[in-house]
Amino acid sequence: MLLRRLDIALIALPYFLYKIYPPEIKDSPEIAAFARGELKDMGPMSRAEKVLTADFVLLLLLWIVGDMAFGINATVSAFIGLAILMVTSIMTWEDIIKEKAAWNTIFWFAVLVMMAGALNTYGVVGWIAKGIARGVGGIGWHMGLVVLILVFFYTRYFFASAVAHISAMYAAFLATALALGAPPMLAAMSLAYTALLSMGLTQYSGGPGPALFGSGYNSTGRWWGVSFLCSIPSLLIWFVVGGAWFKVIGWW
């Protein structure tokens, strides 16, 4: 049923987005023929392209199994890939400093992750979470869980990574849901799913966001506005269809 909810969301959300934010180009039948012609004109892969392809495959392998198999974390893997490109002269330092989207990503995450960590260290996030938890203490677990899920979802605006968000708020919200009388499995999984659903709310709430935002296609206001509108049907699908399935399998 998880796949069914994903199927419904994968059908409904792109259609909804197409209606509220339609693409500028809706039909381009000539693109495939144009791409084939360009590939033909380019000819066989050059040495640099072969090295870049091999480097890309190596990075994928290191990011997937490097930490488990070789003790190489994702950051070291990225430096290995960069070193290969620089040693083989495929990239120079001048090329690197021109990558505005990459530097934009670094600054977004450096500042926002540090800020979220500091707020959590000094107890600000915990204090806010406990305040919200006390505020729903007088209502039944059904409505209380809905409120907690919505607050947990939209507080993602204040966090630059899933790890920071979950580590700061998940435990407090789960404890509150259980104190209200919510079934443990329903509360735990509902908040877990919500943490994933909120990945696209802002341009800094997930890894791909800053890189996509760096293309300059969307403004911050447009990104936030469209993502907020898309969050409404997304949550409705998971509340209604997901809630019905949770009932069928006995989670509540």
N, C-alpha and C positions, 0 to 999 in steps of 0.2 A: 504493500500500500504506500510505502514511502516513495517507490518508483511511480505510483499512480499520482501522488501529489506533485512530484517533480514533473510528470508528463503534463498535468493540468497547468502548472505554473509555466512550463516551457512553451505551451501553446498560448495561454491567456496573456502573459506579460509582454511578449514581443508584439502581439496584436494591439494591446493597450498602449504600448509605447509608440507604435506606428501611428496610432490615431492622435495622440496628444503631442507627438514630436516627430512628424513625418520626415523622411529623408529628403534631401534636396534633389537627388537623382533616384528615380523609382524604376527605371528600365534602362538597361545598357547591354543589349544583345551583341553589340560589336566588341565588347571587352575581351571575350574569350579568343576571338580571332586575332585581335590586336596583340594579346599576350603571347599567343603562339608565334606570331610574326616577329615579335621582339626577341623571344628566346632563340629563334632560328638565326636572327641577325647577330646575336651575341656569340654564337658558336660554342665550342666546348668550354668547360670550366677552366679557368686559369689556375696557376699555382696558389695564388692568394685565396681564391674562392674555395679551393680544396682544403687548404689549411683552416680556413674559417669554418667550413662545414665540419671538419674533424674536431675542431676546438669546441664547437657547439654540442656535438654528440658527447664529447668527453665531459663537458660541464653538466649535461643532463644526467649522465651516469653518476657523477660525483654528488650531485644534489640529491639523487635518489638513494644511492647506497654508500656514498662516501663516508658518512658519519658512522654508519653501522659496520662497514667492512674494513675501512682504513683509518678511522678516527679523524677524518678530515671534515670539518664543519663547513657550512655553506659559505661563510665569509672567506675562509682560506681557499675554497674551491673557486670563488670568483676571482681572487687574486692570481690563482694559477692560470685561469683562462686569460686574464688580462696580460700576464707575463708572457704567455705564448704568443699573443698577438703583437706585443712590443718587440720581443726577441726576433720574430720573423719579419719585422718591419711592415706588418700589415696595418698597424696603428702606430701613431707617434703621440707624444705628449700634446702636441698642438691639436691633433684630432680629438683627444680626450677632453681638453678644456672647452672645446666647441660644443660638446654634448650637453646642451642646456637642460633637456628633459631629465637626464641622469643626475646632474647637479641639483636640479629642482627637487628631485625625489630625496636625495640625501639631506637637503636642508629641511624639507618637510618633516621627515622622520626623525632627524636628529633633535629638532626643537620640540616637536609634539610628543615623541616618546619620552624624552627627558622630562617634559612638563607633567605628563601623566604619571610617570614614575615618582616624581617629587610630590605631587598631590597625594598619591597613595602612601608614600613613606611618612608624610606628616599627618596622615589620618583624615585628610579632607574628604576623600572619596568615601571612606568608610563611614564618616559622620553623615554625609549626605544619604548614603544607602540606608543607614539605620533610621534616619529621619523619615525617609519614604516608607520603610518597613513599618514603622510605628503608625504612620498615617493610614495604612490599610488594615490595621489590626482589628477594627471594629466591624468589618464586613465579612460575609461568608467566604469560604475558600474559592468558590467558583468565580465570583467577581474579583476577589482579591488576587487570584492567579492571573486573570486577564489584565488587571491593572499592573501587576508586577512585570508581566511579559512586555506590555506596551512601554513601560518606563525603561526596562532593561534594553529594549530595542532602540528607543530614540535617544538614550544617553550615549549611544555610540558616536554621536556628533562631537563628544568631548574627548574621544580617544583616537589615537593614531595607529593602533594595532589591536588585533583580536586578543592577543595575549594580555596586554595591559587592561583591556576592558573586562575580560573574563576573570582575571586574577583579582581585580579590584572589587567586582560587584557580584559575581556569580554565587559565591558561598553565602553572602548576606541575604541575597534574594531567595535562594533555595531554602535557607533556614527559616525565613519568614513564611514562605509558602507552606512548609511543613508545619510550622506553628499554627497556621490558619486551619490546618486539617486537610490540605491537599494530598492526594495519593502520591507517595514518594516517586514512583517511576514516571508518572505524568508530569510532575513538577520538574524533575531533573531533566527529562528529555525535552520538554517544551522550552525551557531556558537554553538548553544546548542548541536546539534547532534555531532559536531566535538569534543566538550569537552568530550563526552563519548567514542568516537572512539579511542582517544589517551591514554586510560587507560593502555594499555599493552606495550607502547613504551619502558619503562625502568622497572627495578626491583623495583623502588621506586615510580612510578607514581600512584600506587593504593595500597589499603590495603593488598591484598593477595600476592603482588609481593615479598616483602622481605622474607616472609615465604617460598614461592616457591623457591626463589633464595638460601635460606639457606640450601636447600637439597643438594647443591653442584653439581647438575647435569649439570648446564650450567655456563659458564664463563660470565663475563660482556660483553666481545666482542661478544660472540656468541648470547647472548640475544639481544643486541642492533642491531646486523646485521640482524638476522632473523626477529625481530619485524619491522625493517625498510622495509625490503622486503615485509612483509605481509601488511604493511600500504599502499603500492601502489595499489594493487587490491581492498583493502577495500575502499579507497577514490574514486577509479574509479567507484565502484558499487554505492556508495552514490551520486557521482556527476551525473552519467549518468541516472541510474534508479530513484534515488531520485529526480534529477532535472526534469526528464520527468513527474513524478507524481506531483511535485509542480506546474508544468505548467498546468496539467490537472485540479487541484483543484483551480487554479486561484491565486496562490501566486506570480506569476510574468507573 
